[in-house]
Amino acid sequence: MARKTGKGNDHMDSHSLIAWLVIGAIAGWLAGTFVKGGGFGLLGDIVVGIIGAFIGGWLAAQFHIHVGTGWISAIITGFVGASLLLIILRAVRRRA
Protein backbone atom coordinates (compact mmCIF):
# COMPACT_ATOMS: atom_id res chain seq x y z
CA MET A 1 0.00 0.00 0.00
CA ALA A 2 2.29 2.67 -1.22
CA ARG A 3 1.14 6.21 -1.47
CA LYS A 4 2.29 8.86 -3.87
CA THR A 5 4.16 11.88 -2.71
CA GLY A 6 4.33 15.16 -4.55
CA LYS A 7 7.69 14.15 -6.02
CA GLY A 8 6.32 11.00 -7.69
CA ASN A 9 8.20 8.66 -5.33
CA ASP A 10 6.46 5.67 -3.81
CA HIS A 11 7.22 4.81 -0.22
CA MET A 12 6.00 2.25 2.25
CA ASP A 13 3.64 3.36 4.98
CA SER A 14 3.52 1.79 8.45
CA HIS A 15 0.58 -0.48 7.56
CA SER A 16 2.56 -2.10 4.76
CA LEU A 17 5.54 -2.64 7.03
CA ILE A 18 3.34 -4.27 9.67
CA ALA A 19 1.73 -6.45 6.99
CA TRP A 20 5.17 -7.59 5.76
CA LEU A 21 6.23 -8.44 9.31
CA VAL A 22 3.04 -10.35 10.11
CA ILE A 23 3.06 -12.27 6.82
CA GLY A 24 6.79 -12.96 7.20
CA ALA A 25 6.35 -14.21 10.76
CA ILE A 26 3.48 -16.53 9.84
CA ALA A 27 5.19 -17.86 6.69
CA GLY A 28 8.51 -18.33 8.50
CA TRP A 29 6.89 -20.07 11.47
CA LEU A 30 4.89 -22.39 9.19
CA ALA A 31 8.00 -23.21 7.16
CA GLY A 32 10.04 -23.87 10.32
CA THR A 33 7.31 -26.20 11.57
CA PHE A 34 6.94 -27.96 8.21
CA VAL A 35 10.65 -28.43 7.45
CA LYS A 36 11.36 -29.63 11.03
CA GLY A 37 14.45 -28.99 13.07
CA GLY A 38 12.94 -26.11 15.01
CA GLY A 39 12.45 -22.51 14.12
CA PHE A 40 14.81 -19.58 14.47
CA GLY A 41 12.80 -17.68 17.05
CA LEU A 42 10.36 -14.89 16.25
CA LEU A 43 12.89 -12.53 14.68
CA GLY A 44 14.55 -15.31 12.69
CA ASP A 45 11.18 -16.61 11.49
CA ILE A 46 10.23 -13.12 10.31
CA VAL A 47 13.49 -12.78 8.39
CA VAL A 48 13.17 -16.28 6.88
CA GLY A 49 9.53 -15.55 5.96
CA ILE A 50 10.28 -12.23 4.30
CA ILE A 51 13.22 -13.64 2.34
CA GLY A 52 11.04 -16.65 1.53
CA ALA A 53 8.31 -14.35 0.23
CA PHE A 54 10.78 -12.83 -2.21
CA ILE A 55 12.00 -16.28 -3.27
CA GLY A 56 8.45 -17.62 -3.59
CA GLY A 57 7.31 -14.57 -5.55
CA TRP A 58 10.27 -14.83 -7.90
CA LEU A 59 9.70 -18.56 -8.46
CA ALA A 60 5.98 -18.05 -9.05
CA ALA A 61 6.76 -15.42 -11.67
CA GLN A 62 9.34 -17.68 -13.37
CA PHE A 63 6.86 -20.56 -13.61
CA HIS A 64 3.88 -18.29 -14.39
CA ILE A 65 2.00 -19.43 -11.28
CA HIS A 66 -0.64 -17.08 -9.89
CA VAL A 67 -1.69 -18.00 -6.35
CA GLY A 68 -4.09 -15.10 -5.96
CA THR A 69 -4.18 -11.85 -4.06
CA GLY A 70 -4.49 -10.93 -0.43
CA TRP A 71 -3.01 -12.11 2.83
CA ILE A 72 -3.62 -15.83 2.34
CA SER A 73 -1.87 -15.97 -1.02
CA ALA A 74 1.03 -13.90 0.36
CA ILE A 75 1.38 -16.36 3.26
CA ILE A 76 1.25 -19.34 0.87
CA THR A 77 3.88 -17.80 -1.41
CA GLY A 78 6.06 -16.86 1.57
CA PHE A 79 5.65 -20.33 3.05
CA VAL A 80 6.75 -22.06 -0.15
CA GLY A 81 9.76 -19.77 -0.55
CA ALA A 82 10.72 -19.98 3.13
CA SER A 83 10.42 -23.78 3.06
CA LEU A 84 12.77 -23.96 0.09
CA LEU A 85 15.15 -21.56 1.81
CA LEU A 86 15.16 -23.67 5.00
CA ILE A 87 15.71 -26.90 3.05
CA ILE A 88 18.72 -25.34 1.31
CA LEU A 89 20.10 -23.82 4.53
CA ARG A 90 19.80 -27.11 6.41
CA ALA A 91 21.42 -29.06 3.55
CA VAL A 92 24.35 -26.64 3.49
CA ARG A 93 24.65 -26.72 7.28
CA ARG A 94 24.82 -30.56 7.30
CA ARG A 95 27.66 -30.59 4.77
CA ALA A 96 29.72 -28.07 6.71
C-alpha positions as CSV (number, residue, x, y, z in Angstrom):
1,M,0.0,0.0,0.0
2,A,2.3,2.7,-1.2
3,R,1.1,6.2,-1.5
4,K,2.3,8.9,-3.9
5,T,4.2,11.9,-2.7
6,G,4.3,15.2,-4.6
7,K,7.7,14.2,-6.0
8,G,6.3,11.0,-7.7
9,N,8.2,8.7,-5.3
10,D,6.5,5.7,-3.8
11,H,7.2,4.8,-0.2
12,M,6.0,2.2,2.3
13,D,3.6,3.4,5.0
14,S,3.5,1.8,8.4
15,H,0.6,-0.5,7.6
16,S,2.6,-2.1,4.8
17,L,5.5,-2.6,7.0
18,I,3.3,-4.3,9.7
19,A,1.7,-6.5,7.0
20,W,5.2,-7.6,5.8
21,L,6.2,-8.4,9.3
22,V,3.0,-10.4,10.1
23,I,3.1,-12.3,6.8
24,G,6.8,-13.0,7.2
25,A,6.4,-14.2,10.8
26,I,3.5,-16.5,9.8
27,A,5.2,-17.9,6.7
28,G,8.5,-18.3,8.5
29,W,6.9,-20.1,11.5
30,L,4.9,-22.4,9.2
31,A,8.0,-23.2,7.2
32,G,10.0,-23.9,10.3
33,T,7.3,-26.2,11.6
34,F,6.9,-28.0,8.2
35,V,10.6,-28.4,7.5
36,K,11.4,-29.6,11.0
37,G,14.4,-29.0,13.1
38,G,12.9,-26.1,15.0
39,G,12.4,-22.5,14.1
40,F,14.8,-19.6,14.5
41,G,12.8,-17.7,17.0
42,L,10.4,-14.9,16.3
43,L,12.9,-12.5,14.7
44,G,14.5,-15.3,12.7
45,D,11.2,-16.6,11.5
46,I,10.2,-13.1,10.3
47,V,13.5,-12.8,8.4
48,V,13.2,-16.3,6.9
49,G,9.5,-15.6,6.0
50,I,10.3,-12.2,4.3
51,I,13.2,-13.6,2.3
52,G,11.0,-16.7,1.5
53,A,8.3,-14.4,0.2
54,F,10.8,-12.8,-2.2
55,I,12.0,-16.3,-3.3
56,G,8.5,-17.6,-3.6
57,G,7.3,-14.6,-5.5
58,W,10.3,-14.8,-7.9
59,L,9.7,-18.6,-8.5
60,A,6.0,-18.1,-9.0
61,A,6.8,-15.4,-11.7
62,Q,9.3,-17.7,-13.4
63,F,6.9,-20.6,-13.6
64,H,3.9,-18.3,-14.4
65,I,2.0,-19.4,-11.3
66,H,-0.6,-17.1,-9.9
67,V,-1.7,-18.0,-6.4
68,G,-4.1,-15.1,-6.0
69,T,-4.2,-11.8,-4.1
70,G,-4.5,-10.9,-0.4
71,W,-3.0,-12.1,2.8
72,I,-3.6,-15.8,2.3
73,S,-1.9,-16.0,-1.0
74,A,1.0,-13.9,0.4
75,I,1.4,-16.4,3.3
76,I,1.3,-19.3,0.9
77,T,3.9,-17.8,-1.4
78,G,6.1,-16.9,1.6
79,F,5.6,-20.3,3.1
80,V,6.8,-22.1,-0.2
81,G,9.8,-19.8,-0.6
82,A,10.7,-20.0,3.1
83,S,10.4,-23.8,3.1
84,L,12.8,-24.0,0.1
85,L,15.1,-21.6,1.8
86,L,15.2,-23.7,5.0
87,I,15.7,-26.9,3.1
88,I,18.7,-25.3,1.3
89,L,20.1,-23.8,4.5
90,R,19.8,-27.1,6.4
91,A,21.4,-29.1,3.6
92,V,24.4,-26.6,3.5
93,R,24.7,-26.7,7.3
94,R,24.8,-30.6,7.3
95,R,27.7,-30.6,4.8
96,A,29.7,-28.1,6.7
